[in-house]
Amino acid sequence: MPTKLTLLGIAAFALLLTACKDDTDVAPQRKFISFKMDNAVVLSEQVHRVFYSPGNLSDADPDNDHSEMLITGYTYNRDAINIRITSPYPTLTPGVYTNATYGTEMIMEMNPSLELIGADYNFGNLSVTIHEMKDSTVVGQFSGTLVSMNDGSLKQVTDGYFKLIYRNYP
């Protein structure tokens, strides 16, 4: 009986060791863009991309010293989501970014109507908060008022969140 318990203990310990792994390079479990628009939940879980372009201070061109992040995705209804965050600084850091800064915007193309709604430097309002940029993962939230390019109607965006993996873009 003690031999069986010892063998069972060794087997359990070996199983425990193989189940544990180093999680230093683990992707987030769930990657998504989600928000409410006019109290309806909008979700992009399957198709999305994020590109991050830090500023280039190594050349003499002052026009490329700013940083940008482009978040794109498609909802289950095939609506296209585009959120662009622009910072006048060479790196994007945790903080609040609004469409009062030229280049920060949110544009959606609604399916199947092809209606464009958005907020940019000229119309609507948008506030994006980046909470964390770590290990190629960006986490943040957003809200605002988008304006229809078709009829000028307003669409309220609330409770917007994203957790995505980004790639550096040269």
C-alpha positions in Angstrom: 0.0 0.0 0.0 2.8 2.6 0.8 4.4 1.8 -2.5 1.2 2.6 -4.4 0.8 5.8 -2.5 4.4 6.8 -3.2 4.0 6.0 -6.9 0.8 7.9 -7.0 2.4 10.9 -5.3 5.3 10.9 -7.8 2.9 10.6 -10.7 0.8 13.5 -9.3 3.9 15.6 -8.8 5.2 14.9 -12.3 1.8 15.8 -13.7 1.8 19.0 -11.8 5.2 20.0 -13.0 4.3 19.4 -16.7 1.1 21.4 -16.3 3.0 24.5 -15.0 4.7 26.6 -17.7 6.5 29.8 -17.9 4.0 32.5 -18.9 6.4 35.3 -19.8 5.4 35.4 -23.4 1.7 34.5 -23.2 -0.9 36.3 -25.4 -4.0 37.7 -23.7 -6.8 35.2 -23.4 -9.4 37.4 -25.0 -8.7 40.1 -27.6 -11.6 42.4 -28.4 -13.1 45.8 -29.1 -16.4 46.4 -27.5 -18.7 49.3 -26.8 -22.3 50.5 -26.7 -23.7 52.6 -29.5 -27.1 54.1 -28.8 -27.5 51.4 -26.0 -26.8 48.4 -28.4 -23.7 46.4 -27.7 -21.1 46.4 -30.5 -18.4 43.7 -30.4 -15.4 42.8 -32.5 -13.7 39.6 -31.3 -12.7 37.7 -34.4 -11.2 40.2 -37.0 -9.1 43.1 -35.8 -5.6 44.5 -36.2 -3.5 47.1 -34.3 -0.5 48.9 -35.8 1.7 51.1 -33.7 4.1 53.6 -35.3 6.4 55.4 -32.9 8.0 58.7 -33.9 11.3 58.8 -35.8 13.7 61.2 -34.1 16.7 59.8 -36.0 16.2 61.9 -39.1 15.9 65.6 -39.9 12.2 65.4 -40.9 10.1 66.9 -38.1 6.8 65.6 -39.7 7.4 62.1 -38.5 8.4 62.7 -34.9 4.9 61.9 -33.6 3.5 58.5 -32.7 0.3 56.9 -33.9 -1.8 53.7 -33.3 -4.4 52.4 -35.7 -7.0 50.0 -34.3 -9.3 48.3 -36.8 -11.9 45.7 -36.5 -15.1 44.2 -37.9 -18.2 43.5 -35.9 -20.3 40.4 -36.2 -22.6 42.5 -38.5 -19.5 43.4 -40.6 -19.5 47.0 -39.6 -15.9 48.4 -40.0 -14.4 50.1 -36.9 -11.4 52.3 -37.2 -9.9 54.2 -34.2 -6.7 56.2 -34.7 -4.8 57.6 -31.7 -2.2 60.3 -32.4 0.3 61.8 -29.9 2.6 64.7 -30.6 5.4 62.8 -28.8 7.6 60.1 -30.1 6.0 57.3 -28.1 2.4 56.6 -27.1 2.1 56.3 -23.4 -0.8 55.6 -21.0 -3.0 58.6 -20.8 -6.0 60.4 -22.3 -6.2 61.2 -26.1 -9.0 63.2 -27.6 -10.0 64.3 -31.1 -8.9 67.9 -30.1 -5.5 66.6 -31.3 -5.4 66.4 -35.1 -5.3 62.8 -36.2 -7.1 61.2 -33.2 -10.5 59.9 -34.6 -13.0 57.1 -34.8 -14.7 56.3 -38.1 -17.2 53.5 -38.7 -18.7 52.2 -41.9 -22.0 50.6 -41.2 -23.1 47.5 -43.1 -25.1 47.1 -45.3 -26.0 50.8 -45.6 -22.4 52.0 -46.1 -23.3 55.0 -43.8 -20.1 56.6 -42.4 -20.2 57.8 -38.9 -17.3 59.3 -37.0 -15.6 61.9 -34.8 -12.4 63.7 -35.9 -10.7 67.0 -35.5 -13.7 68.8 -37.2 -16.8 67.2 -35.7 -18.1 64.9 -33.0 -16.1 64.2 -29.9 -13.9 61.3 -28.8 -11.9 60.4 -25.8 -9.6 57.4 -25.7 -7.7 56.4 -22.5 -4.8 54.0 -22.9 -4.3 52.2 -19.6 -1.5 50.0 -20.5 1.0 49.2 -23.3 3.0 46.2 -22.3 4.4 43.2 -24.1 2.8 44.2 -27.4 -0.6 44.4 -25.7 -2.6 47.6 -25.5 -5.5 48.0 -23.1 -7.8 51.0 -23.0 -11.3 52.5 -23.1 -13.1 55.1 -25.2 -16.4 57.1 -25.5 -17.8 59.9 -27.5 -20.3 61.2 -29.9 -20.1 60.1 -33.6 -21.7 62.1 -36.4 -23.4 60.6 -39.4 -21.9 61.8 -42.7 -25.2 60.9 -44.4 -27.8 62.9 -42.3 -25.9 64.6 -39.5 -27.5 62.5 -36.8 -25.6 61.8 -33.6 -24.6 58.4 -32.3 -23.5 58.0 -28.6 -20.6 55.7 -27.9 -20.3 54.6 -24.3 -18.5 51.9 -22.3 -15.9 51.3 -25.0 -13.0 49.0 -24.2 -10.3 47.2 -26.1 -7.6 44.7 -25.3 -5.5 43.8 -28.3 -2.1 42.8 -29.5 -0.3 45.5 -31.5 2.5 45.3 -34.1 5.1 47.9 -34.7 4.8 49.5 -38.1 7.9 51.1 -39.5 
